[in-house]
């Protein structure tokens, strides 16, 4: 019992650190380019730039909790747990690269296409997670909604700044 609890706590810690590390790494690699947000035309509903790191931190924590729940409850549906974790891992990579495409390369159209693929990966993650443990899937929904909103901002920025 004690070993299982310790193992589960470790799974939660590692699962939360991974997406946070991805986010911090992306922020580090794009920090010299982040000022573009204040210099470009943005669409209606654009949040202030201070909101982005707060929202992403919350989302990364939810994503980590969600993946930990799937790992811990893998025996509920091994195949979908593995598929869901694979989609999640790929989505983290896509999330990381999007920041570089958008902020460093300023290729807004390609960044939007990249986000559409990211949203697809998130939806696939949610579908697989739901078969393992529904609460794990529900914890991914804010991530999907935020990425969909980011898609709106991204494509609007493309059209407003051509």
Secondary structure, DSSP 8 states (H G I E B T S, - for coil): -HHHHHHHHHHHHHHHHHHHHHHHHHHHHHTTTTTHHHHS---TT---HHHHHHHHHHHHHHHHHHHHHHHHTGGG-HHHHHHHHHHHHHHHHHHHHHHIIIIIS--HHHHHHHHHHHHHHHHHHHHHHHHH-HHHHHHHHHHHHHHHHHHHHHHHHHHHT-
